[in-house]
Amino acid sequence: MKNLILFAVCFLGTAALSAQEYSDLPESNLDREVLKGQMYFLASDYLAGRRTGSVGNEIAAEYIASQLEGFGYEPLNGDSYFQEVPMQSIAAPDNYGLAINGISFTPGENLLQMRGTAPVNIKKANVVFAGHGWVDAETGHDDYKDLDVKGKIVVTFSGLPEDMSQSAIFRGIQEKAGLAAERGAVALYEVYRLPFPFKAFVNYFGGERLGLAPDEEQPSSPIPYGFLKAEDNFIPQLRTAKKPRGMVMSTGMKVKKVMSRNVGGVLEGSNPELKDEYILLTAHFDHVGVGAQGGGAYTPEDSIFNGARDNAFGTISLLSAAKSFAQEKPERSIIILAVTGEELGLLGSQYYAEHPIIPLDEVVYNFNTDGAGYSDVTAISIFGMGRTGVDDQINAGAAAIGVEVVGDPAPEQGLYDRSDNVSFAAKGVPALTFSPGFREFDDTMMKYYHQVTDNPNTIDYDYLLKYCQSFTYIARLIANMEGRPFWAEGDKYEEAGKMLYNRK
């Protein structure tokens, strides 16, 4: 009992001290009405859903850059607050089709082509099953080992071996066709196995899509690639057939270049011994656009997916932190990075992680803010709790503002690997995502998540104020902590962190 009392006294003392320090900081005086005004602008109909590559997205980027310049941040990219992110727009072929062992697949119903720029018309070809169609030099995994696919149609499981997360699906979309084409395949189709209707998948990916433009030395694969929906016995029958045959035709994907931009600024830290270490604060400022682009229900009266919660909420908290830090600098230097293209597959953060302007081994932490929505205004949610050595800072910061910490709600959703933090975690940078409070994906969440109802007039602005204050203060505590945060022992990103920072 004595030890328990001592623990309680120490804990309460720490919380009280944090609260006292917090009350003297700029974030304690954030203005609710200013935040509300930012929300009514960023999530306005005028910005038309901020879809990557759209005029509304560009207006949002310019607005963020103007705020950073006004706060006194140095441009991230030389004399510019922008990092160009080269992308390409891809639309389905005017005509395409697939048949395997007498089964015909119909575009939009049980077939979707997503890649393949060259026209193809192969009336008869052998068909081969290739597991997940995946090759990983680091692990030695090779689904094509001892498998001849030259001149053949390749069929695979969707996702990656033992990984059906969103990031794994996107990685497969980006890389699988190239792996098959290198080995001489004429087409590759993944058998759809995701936990939501194929029609919803077609609605989301079947229209015009944006992706990162391929490097010149790695041109987009010309072979047809996509997904097919088949009966459960399709793969077993294919594997046992003596000589499966098929046909594939396509007029070729329609491709054009598109440019988008990440936005960033840098603030030098106040501690001469720590200012060469950087805390990277991120939020995506894009959303899903208008009408059919949004992938959800809409009406003639309301077809704009305004994205108030996702992610004007995060963008405003990012700007709140930028403003507070400019007024009173943290000890470490700060990078504010608003990224584009998250809704299209974490594209902006992925591009920055591959082309960092400040080397990633100088970045000691990534504190990302993103959210689908909230159903608990007494709490904030953390994806990555217990993994990166900053739990004390999170708990102390939340206690100072008076909000509860919910660690990794809805674990079945795999949310840690579905936001921009994972782009940096994969490189080894300790990272987590700070989100609005919820405990499960309930009706309140789904009422607004990627819906036209996610508008500024539905926001609890008292809660937005607390959210911005807690995000900012926790980020400050991380920036001021004595030691450098690092991955928990055994975390799946620990080895990447050791390589990045040259730790044994």
Number of C-alpha atoms within 10 A of each C-alpha: 6 7 8 9 10 11 12 12 12 12 13 14 12 15 20 15 13 20 19 12 12 19 13 10 15 19 25 21 13 18 11 15 12 13 21 19 11 18 24 18 17 30 29 20 18 15 21 23 29 33 28 29 20 17 15 23 25 21 15 21 24 15 16 24 22 13 15 23 15 11 18 16 23 18 20 20 17 10 8 13 25 21 22 15 24 18 23 19 18 23 20 24 21 10 12 22 19 24 16 20 16 10 11 14 18 15 18 15 12 17 26 27 26 26 26 26 21 14 16 18 12 16 12 14 17 18 26 23 24 22 18 21 26 21 19 9 7 6 7 8 12 16 17 18 9 7 12 13 22 16 16 24 30 24 25 23 19 25 26 21 15 8 11 16 17 18 20 18 16 16 14 20 19 17 15 24 28 21 17 26 21 11 15 16 22 24 29 31 26 26 23 21 17 14 7 9 11 20 16 12 16 20 15 18 20 21 15 15 17 25 21 23 18 14 9 7 6 9 10 17 21 19 24 31 27 21 24 24 20 15 7 10 8 14 17 10 12 18 14 9 12 8 11 18 19 20 21 20 17 22 18 23 24 16 18 12 13 18 17 22 23 24 28 26 25 23 24 22 24 15 14 11 10 17 18 15 20 26 25 23 25 26 32 31 31 32 28 27 26 21 19 16 20 23 21 18 14 17 9 7 6 13 22 29 34 33 33 32 27 26 26 28 31 28 29 25 26 25 24 23 27 25 22 22 25 20 14 14 20 25 24 26 24 29 24 23 29 27 28 30 31 24 22 20 20 23 25 33 28 23 21 20 20 13 13 13 12 14 10 21 17 14 21 22 29 24 21 28 28 25 24 21 26 26 16 16 17 15 22 24 22 25 26 20 19 16 21 21 17 24 18 14 20 21 15 23 27 25 19 23 21 15 19 16 20 18 19 23 17 13 12 8 14 16 19 19 20 20 25 31 30 26 24 24 23 19 19 25 31 29 29 27 26 26 25 25 26 27 18 16 16 11 10 14 16 13 13 21 22 24 20 24 20 22 20 23 13 11 17 12 16 13 20 22 23 24 26 25 26 28 27 26 27 25 26 24 19 27 28 21 15 10 9 15 18 20 23 14 11 9 13 14 22 22 17 19 22 15 13 15 16 9 9 6
